[in-house]
Structures are given as C-alpha cells and as structure tokens.
Amino acid sequence: MNDYKPPKRRLRSQDWFDNPDHIDMTALYLERFMNYGITPEELRCGKPIIGIAQSGSDLTPCNRVHVELAKRVRDGIRDAGGIPIEFPTHPIFENCKRPTAALDRNLAYLGLVEILYGYPLDGVVLTTGCDKTTPSAIMAASTVDIPAIVLSGGPMLDGWHEGELAGSGTVIWRMRRKFGAGEIDREEFLQAALDSAPSVGHCNTMGTASTMNALAEALGLSLTGCGAIPAAYRERGQMAYRTGRRAVEIVFEDLKPSDILTREAFLNAIRTNSAIGGSTNAQPHLAAMAKHAGVELHPDDWQVHGFDIPLLANVQPAGAYLGERYHRAGGTPAVMWELLQASKLDGNCRTVTGKTLAENLEGRQASDREVIRPFAEPLKERAGFLVLKGNLFDFAIMKMSVVSDDFRRRYLQEPGREGIFEGKATVFDGSEDYHKRINDPSLNIDENTILVIRGAGPIGWPGSAEVVNMQPPDHLLKRGISSLPTIGDGRQSGTADSPSILNASPESAAGGGLAWLRTGDIIRIDFNLGRCDMLVDDAEIECRKGEGVPPVPPDATPWQRIYRRSVSQLSEGAVLEGAADFRQIARVPPRHNH
C-alpha cells in the first residue's frame, strides 16, 4: 500500500539532495547516507523526508515504548509515500534527572531546533511522553515551523497495591504520609511505589505527563484520542502507524504549527486543563510554548479563562481512577466534547487532522459517567487555577481541584472570614533544609502553620524543582492532619494532591518577596481577592533587603551557568532570554556547510 503523490511544491529536503545549482554540495550531502544502505533514488525522488524525533531510550523509561512504536511510525510514513529518518533527542526523565529535569527542557528544545533547522527534514513526528518531552518538542517545532505532529507514548496500565489503585507519583505522596505517621515501614513504602508501575508508559495518573499529552491534543497537534491510549494497548501501535501516515500528508498540505497554534487554541488548552484536573506544571509549559509560537498568553488567562471551568475527569490526583479507565471512558476527547457542548471551547480551531476541533469531537461523548462527568454534574465547580499576587510575589497559582473538603473546613470556612486564612510562616531554604528541620520540635509547627520553601525557582535551584508539596511534620500526621498550607517559588509534581501555592514569580533568588520573609511572620491568604501577603510593614521589608537574597548553590555544570544567566521566571514560562525572537526559521534555508 503506497499513497505517494508528488508534492505541488519543491520540498525543503531537495535543497540538500536535488540541487542542480550545487552538484558538489548534493554529492557531499548524499554520500555518507549511502553507508548504511539507503539508496540515492530514495533521497532524490522528491518524496517527503519525515524525521522521527526519538525520545525513547534506556535513560527515559517513560518514553522507551517509542523504541518499538517508531517501527509502526516508519510503516505509516512509507505507506503514505514518505522517507523516514529517525534521530535521538536529549533524554529527559522527570523522576531521575538531578538537580531537576526542568533544566533539560530548554536544553532539549535547543538541540531539537538545531536538528529540525539544520538537517534535510520536510516534516517531523514528535515522540512525547514524560513531562518535559512534550513542551520541549512543541517549542522547537514552533521555532522552526516545519509540518509537525505529536505522538504520545501513552500511560502505564493501572497499578494496584493490596487491592487498591496505586497511581504513579500519587501513591508515593500518600505512602509518605503513612510512613511519617508510623502506619507502614520502609519496605511497605517501597513496595507500594513499585506496584504503581506495572507496564511500559508514563504516569498513569493525571500528572504532568498525561496532562501535557492531553494538552497537545487540545492544542490540535495530535490525532484525536492519541494522548490517553495506554502504552501497552494495541491501539497505541495503530495510532503510531496513523500518525506516520498523517505526517506525510501534512507535508503535502504544508500544514505547520503556525497554522494551528493560535491564541484560541491555547485558551482551549487552559480550559481543558481545568476540566481534566491537570498539572500545575501546565502553566509554565503552556506559557513557554505560546512564547515560541508567537502567541500572546497572559498569566491572568489562567484565572480569566480557566478558573470557572468544572472538574469533569475523575482521575487521580484530583479524582479516584487512573489512565486505563479514563481512556476506556473516552479520554480527553470525551472531556472536550463536554466543554464544546457547553460552549467553553472554540470549535473552529484548525488541527493537525486537517479538520476543525469541532469536527474531531463529533460523537465523542463519554461511555463511563463515573470517570468522565457531564458538564452539568461535575466532581467540583470552579476547578481551575486560582491566580494570586501580593507582596510575596507578583504571580502564583493554586490548583483548586485538589483542595479537599477537610482543607476547606480547617482553613477557609471561619464564620465571617470565609475564604481567608492567616498563619505563621515557617521558612525553609531549599528541600535539604526542609528535610533536615521539618520534625524539629523547636519550630513549633502546628495546624495553623504555613510551610514556605524558597530557593526552588528557575535561578535558585537551578531549573525550578518539584519541592513545594511539603508534608506536615510527623507529629501532625499522627494526629490525622495530612496537609498544611504551603507556598513556594518552585513547582510541585503533577501527581501530588497538595493544595499548594506555587510557581511564585519573581522567585526568591531574583529578589522576589519570599526572599524577605522570615520564620514567625504572619501570612494572610485571601482567596476572595486573590491575595497572598506577609503582614510586615514596608519599612521592615526594606530593612531586610539590606541583608541580600538568601544564598543558593553554586553552578555545578556549564549548562547550569548558561541557564541561570538567561532564564525567565515561571510566570513567563522559564524560557531562555531571546530564544522566542526566533520563529518560523525554516522559511530561509540554512547556509551550506562547505
């Protein structure tokens, strides 16, 4: 089966392999490809050359399924009349990369830009999965702007531990609380975590991996239904084949990221994130993707367009179930179908399928209403991110879908002061300080304490670490108090159910308000006004500024130094200074190399 049809325009790759004005350069470009058996006829026939950006490897187990899926992508590309060329991308493994995988998102972006721009590729399949692999790939595709399509590797099968669902990441935070309360021992803790990973694939919860692949679909860059298919299902291989075929077709159609990634598409993604109970990491990643796409996305858009959206997906950590049942219930298309019926999405947005979003969602209503709720009967109302500001920061968010009834009762329902809480700050400088001192009795941490961590942002860590979801000290866990209000200039895992105020910008290391906070200060959090302030007078704050910002660890690698000197704040996507100036760079072919 071969659907090859000659393109109506000269392809980008022909400037390398079929350039009559530079026969010497054509010879040079062709020559070394011959050494593994590819033929000059393939490279010179005018068929689209489709790159497969391979993110799977032994260092990225969440994406390792792509090592096999790439074979089906190749089949699809060949059958549609294209020539596949597979290449590796920089590995990004959220669980294991130290000091944080967030450092590598921008590094992977830079590497992929150079590959897509500097090599003879007419289009690309972006293989994604683990948290940062999706935004880094989309950021690069937007910068270069050749036809691109996203293929998720899919989540793991549902995990089970002692008869209960064990969601990746989420079970660790739950077991950490049990361990601190003395209810389980070390081996039980480890076994629960291991039971949450039963197959190939990324997180089976609605952590950052599942969130970002759902949002790639909401943006219109994946085939409909791609994001939620479990990695071990046969449908994942079928989706890989169809994605490969479609990659060739979008080259024929000259359908590029710039045709798809509009402001309306990004607002659709924000609303979808609220409805699925998506990760707080979606905020900096969407901001970064929008910047590289040349789209105006404002920090307050999360409040204006996403806050009032209800929670429809009953998936951990905001809900009860995991990725397998979510997929069988209809997955992200079913959630988006509900939003579209409620006129909460722009159905006219173009997508990589060649159809509009509304056309893609026809007939996609959910089959399991316990997992995907009707818009009129949600799990929670107003489930988006609350945007806060005050003298501690200019911007931070709080994920409302994980605010439990117990947390509301303890902190937000005081008669006459509903939605307002005041507490004493206990400040930690980095996670080492937190782990060392959280159980120190001299801190007098009680249920009215607000835990604060700083030095965790893009500059301070460096890279911005997932450390804000701090658990209470053991003595409170033993009393059944499983969460305290927490604030930080870092991030938290998308698998966490902690109701934290995070992504605070500017961060402490950049001179943000958290730098001037001291243990014992009173913080007022006002949900009604979207305010978070330390109740310290301005004169005292000015005096504290004379002490300088709290110290942070020195640069440990050359890349850390480059990153720190050029990175923006989380409110702006933590992108590299000046990088977003480069857009649609494939319009002008790169210079010859000899």
N, C-alpha and C positions, 0 to 999 in steps of 0.2 A: 504494500500500500504506500503510494507516494503521491502527495498532492502538490508537487512542485509547480509553481507558476512563476515565470520570470518577473522580477520586480519592474515597476514602471519608472524607476529612477536608478541612478548609479548608486551602488551601495558604498558605505564607508570603507569596508574592507578592501574594495577594489583599488583604493589609493595605495594599498600595500602590494596586492598580488596581481593586479592587472592595470599597470600604469604605463602606457606607451611613451610617456614623456620621460620616464626614468627607468629604462630597462635594466640598468645596472642595479638600481635600488630594488626593483622587483626580484631580480635574481638573488640578491642578498637576503631579502625577506623570506623567499620561498625555500632557499637552500637547506637550512637546518631543520625545517619541519619534515624533510624527507627522511631523516634518520630513524624515525620510528614507524615508517611505513605508510604515512598519509601520502596521497598522490597529488601531483600538481594539478591534475584535472579537477579534483575536489575544490582546491583553494582558488582556482582560476575560473570556475564555471559560472560565477555570478550568483551562486546560491548564498543566502544569508548565513553568516558565521555567528553562531549563538554561544556566548560564554555561559558556563555553569560555574557560578561563584561558590565553590565548595567550602562550606563552613564546618563540615563534619571531620572529626579526627579523633584519635585516642585521647587528646587533651581536651576535647569538648564532647563529653559523653552525651549531653543533652541533644546534640546535633549529629551524633555519629550515625544515626539512621540514614543520613543523606549519602553516606558512602555507598549504600545499596540503592537508595532512591535515584541517584544520579544515572544509574543504568536505564531506568524507565524514562527519565527526562531525555536521555540521549535517543531512546527509541522514538519518543514523540517528536523530537527535533528532526530526526532523519525521515520519519514518515511524512512530515509536513514539508519536506524539501529544504531543510537546513543542514548545516555542518556544525556539530557540537565540538566545543573546546572547553575542557574542564580545567580549572585552576584553583589553588588554595587561597583562602583568606586568612587574615590574622586570627588566631584562636581566642575566643572569649568564653570563659567558663565561670559563671557567677559564683558558684559555691567555693571554688578552689583558688582563684587568682588573688594574690595578695600584693599590695595592701587593699585593693578593691578592683573589681572588673570594670568599674566606671572609668578608670584611667584609659582602658583599652578601647572604649567605644570610639573615641576620637582618633586613636591610632589606627584602628581597623578602617575607619572612614577614610583617612588619608591614603592608606595603602590601596583601598579599592578604587578611589578616584584615579590614582596613577595607573592602575591596571586598565580600567574602563576607557580612560582617555588615551593612553599610550600604546595600546595594542589593537590589532585589526578585528574589532568586535562590532557587529551590527546591532546586536541586542544581547540581553543577559537575563538568565534565571537566577534570582537571588535566593539562595537557600538559607532559611532562618530557623530559629527555634529558641535557644537560650536568650535571656533578656536583651542583651545589648546587640546581638547579631541582627535583629530586625531593624532598629533605628539606624545603626551604622550603615547597613546596606541601602536603606532608603535615602539617607542623607547623601551617600555617594552617587546613587542613581540620579538624584535630583541635580546634583552639581554638574554631572557630565551630560545628562539628559539624552541618553540613547534609550530606545524601547526596552522596558524592564518589567519583569513580573515576579512576584514573591511566591515562593513555595515554602510553606511551613513544614517542619518535620513532624509536628503533632505531639500531643502529650502522652505520657505513660498511661498504661492501664491503671484502673483504680487500685490503690493499695489497701490492704486490710491488716489490722493488728488486733488479735484477740477478739475477732468478731465485729470490730468496728472499722469504719472507713478511716484510713490513715492517709491523709493528704500531704503531699510533699511540702516541706517547709512548715506548714501549719501544725503538723503533728510534733515537730521539734519544739515550737514555742509552747505548745500545750504540755508536752512532757517536761520541758524545762521548769514550768511552774509546779508540776507534780513532784519533780525531783527536789526543787527548793523547799517544798512543803514536807518532804520526807516520806512521800507516799510510794515512791519507787526507788530502786537502786540504779547504779550506773549501767549494769547490763540490760536492765529493762528499758532504760532510756535509749541506749544504742539500738536495741532490737526494734523498738517502735519506729525509729528513724529509718532503719534498713528496710523494714516492711513496707515503707511508703514508696519504694522504688522497684516495682515488680517487672518492668519491661523497658525496652528502648523508649526514648522520648524525653521531652522536657517535663516541667512540673505539671502534675495532674490537677492542681488547684488553679484558681483564678489568680495566680501570681503574676509577676511581670511578664514571664514568657508567654503564657496563654493570653494575657491582656494585649501585648504588643502584636501578636499574630492575629488576634481578633480585630485590632485597630487597623492593621494593614488591609484587612478585608473591608472594614468600614470606610477606609480611605479610597477604596476602589482598585487596589494594586494586586489583589489575589483573585483567583477564580472563586465563585460563590461556594461557601461551605468549606473552603480549604483549611481555615485556621483550627478547627476543633476536632478533625478526624484523628483518633488515636494513632500513634506511630506504628503500632503493631497490626492495625487493621488492613485488610486487603485494599480498602478504598484509598488508603494513603498512596500505594503504588499506582493505582488508577489515576489519582489526582496528579501524581508526578508526571505520568505519561501525557495527560491532557494539558498540563502546564507547559511541557516541552513543545507540544504542537502549537499551543497558543503563542508561545514565544516567537515562533517563526511568523505567524500571522500578523502580530503587531508590528513586526519589521516591515512586512508588505504594506500595512496600513499607515506606517510611520506614526504610531500611537505612542507618545512619550510621557514620562512622568509629569512634564509641564502641562500636558493636556488634561491631566486627571487631578493633580494636587492643587485645588483651589481653596480659598478660604471656606467656602461652603462644605467642602469635603472634610476639612479639619474640624469644623463645628459639628458635623455628623459624628466624627470620631469622639469628640468630647462627650456628646450625649450618649453615645453607645457605651463609653467607658463607665458612665454613671449607672446605666441600666444593667451592666454585667457585674457591677461591684469591682471594677478594675483597679489595678495597682496605682498607688500614688506616684510611682516612677513614670507613669504615662505623662505626667505633667512636664518634666524636663525633656523627655524624649520627643513628645509632640512639638514642644517649643523648638527643639533643635531641628527637627525635620521641616517644620514650617519655615524657619530661617533659611535653610539651604534651598528650599523650594521658592523663596522669594515671596512668601505669603505672610501678611500681617496677622499675627496671633498675639493677643494681649494677655498678660497674666490674669486680668479680671474676667476673661472669657470663661474661665472655669466656673466662676460664680454666676455670671450673667446667663450663660447657655447650658451649664451642666448641673448646677446645684439643685434645681427643682425637678430633675428627672428622677422617677422612682426606680427602686431596685427590682428587677424582674428575674434575674438569674439566681437560682437558689444553689449557689456553688461556694464551697469554702474559699477564702476565709469568712466572707460575709454571709454565707449560707451553709447548707448541710451536705451537699453532694459533691462529686468530683467529675473530672473531664469526660469519662466514658459515658455516663448517663446524660451529661449535658449535650454531648454530640448526638446521642440517640434521640434526645428530645427535640432536636432541630438545630442546636448550636447557635452561633452568632446570627445567622440569617433569620432564625425564628425570633430572636430578641429584636433585631432591626425591623422585622415585619411589624411587630407590635408598635414600635416607635413610629414607623411610617403611617400606620393606620390612625395613630393619634396626632398626626401632622407635626411630629417632632423631628423629622429628617427631611432633607432636601432630596427628593427622589429623582431630580433631574441631573444630578451629578454624573459625569462620564466615568466609566470604569474600564479596567483592562480587559473585560469580557467583550468589549465593543458595544455593550448595551448600557442603558442608564441603570442607576441603582434601583429604581422602582421596578424596572423590568427584571432585574436579577432576583428580586424578592417576591415575585409573583408566586403564590401558592406555598409560601414557606412558613406558614403558621405552625406553632409548636404542637408536638404529638404527646407531650407529657407535661401537664399543667402543674404538677408538683415541683418540677425543676425549672420550668420557664412560665412565669405567671402572666396572666393577661394584664395589660396596662392599667385597667381599672381595679385590679385586685393584686397590687404589688406586695412584696415582702416588707418594704419600707417606703414611705413617701420621702421626697427631698433627700435623695441618696447620693448626691454628687459631692464634690469637694467644697468645703467652706473655705473661702479665702479670708485670711486675717492680716492685719497690719497694726502697727503701733510703735512704741519707742524701742522695742526689742528687735524689730525687723520691718522692712517695707513690704514684705510679701512672705506668706507661708500658707500651707494648706492643711486641712484636716479631713480625713476620709469619713464621711458621715455614715456610710453603710455598715461600718464595724463598731459604731457607738452602741454599746449594749444597753438594755433596759436597766441593768444594775448600775452601770456607769452614770446614766442619766439620773437615776434616783439619788445617787450619792452626791453628785456634783452640780446638777443642772435644774433641780426642782425644789430649791429652798423657797418657801412661800414668800412672795413679794420680790424675789430676786431670781425668778426663773430664767434660765439661760446664762446666768452669771456665776462665776466661781472665783474665789480668791484663795490662794495658798502660798505657803512658804517654799521658796526655791532651795533645792539642793543641787549645786552645780558641779558637774564633772568635766574635766578637760581630757576628752578622748575616752575610748572604751577601756583602755588599760586602767585608767583612774576609776572608772565606774566599777569594773570587776574587782578591783582591789578594795574599794571602800563601801560598796553598796550595803554590806552587812555590818558596817562599823556602828556599834550602838551609840557612839558619841554624836552621830549625825541626827539622832532623834527623829528618824523618818517615820511619819505616821500617815494615816489615810488622807490627811489634808496637805500632804507634801506634793509639790510639783517637781518631778525629776527633769533636770536640764542637762543636755550634753552639747558641748561646743568643740570647735576644732575638728569638725567632721565634714566640712564642706569641700567644694572643689579645690580650693587652695590649701586649706588646713590639713586635710587627711594625708596626701592629696588624692583628689578624684571624687570625693563625696562617698561616704561609706554608709552601709545599711545598719546603723547602730542606734537609731532613735527609739526603736521598740524595746525599751528597757523594762524589765520586770521589777516588781517591788522586792524589797529585802525579804529574806526567808521568814522572818517573824510575822510579817503581814500575810504572806502566802499561807502560813499555817493557820491563820485566822480566817482564811477564805477570801481575802482581798487579792484578787488576781490581776488587777491593773490599777495604776495611778496615772494621773495626767502627766504627759511627757512632752517636752519641747526640745528641738534640736536643729542645728544647721546642716545636718546630714540627711540621709534618706532612711527608709526602712524597707525591709523585704516586702514585696507584694503579697507574699504568703502569710504575712503577720496580721493578726486581728487586733492589734494595739491601736486604740484611739489617740494617735499622737499628732501633735502639731509639728510639722517637719518641712524640709526643703527651705528653711528660713534664709531669706536673702535681704541684704547682704550678710554673709557669714561672719563669724567672729574674727577669722583671720584677715578679713577685708575691712575690719573696723565697724562691723555691724553692732547693733545694740547688745547682743548676747555677750560681747567682749567686756561690757561694763557691768554686767550682772554679778552679784555676789551671793553666796550661800546665806540664807536668812532673809533676803529681800522678799517682799510680798509681790506676787504677780496677780493681776486681775485679768481674767479671760471673759470677754463679753461676747457670747455667740450672737446676740441680737444686733450688735453694732459691728461685728466682725473685727473686734479689737483685742489686742494682747499687749499689755503694758506692765512694766515694773513700776511699782508705786514708790519711785525715788525721785526727789526733786532735781531739776535741771542743774543746779549748782553742784550737787554731789556727783552727778554723772560727769560733768565737765572736769571735776577734780580727779575722778577715776581715770579719765582719758589720759591724764599725765603719766599714768603707770604703764601705758602702752598696751598693745593687744597681747593676749596670752600666747606664750611660745608654742610653736608647732614643730614636729620632727623635721630634721634637715632633709634635703633631696637625697634620695638613695640611688637614683639612676639618672642618666642624661635625659630620658624622656620625662621623668617627673619634673625636672627643672624647666624644660621647654613648656610642659603642660601648665605648670603653676604661673609662668610668666605670661601666658596668653589666654587662659581660660576665663569665660564669663561666669556669672552666677547662675544658680539653679533656676531662678525665675526666668532667665533668658535662655535656658536650655543647656548651659555649661558647654557652649561651643567655643571653638578656637577663634581668637580675635582675627578678623579679616577674612576668615575662610568663607563666610557666607557671601562675600563680594563676588565669588566665582560661581557663575550659573550658566548652564547650557553651553559648557565649554567645548562640547563635541562639534558645535557648528563650524569651528575653524580647525582643520586637521593639524595635528602636531607636526613640527619640523622633522625632516628626515634626519636619520642618525649618522649618516656618512656623507 
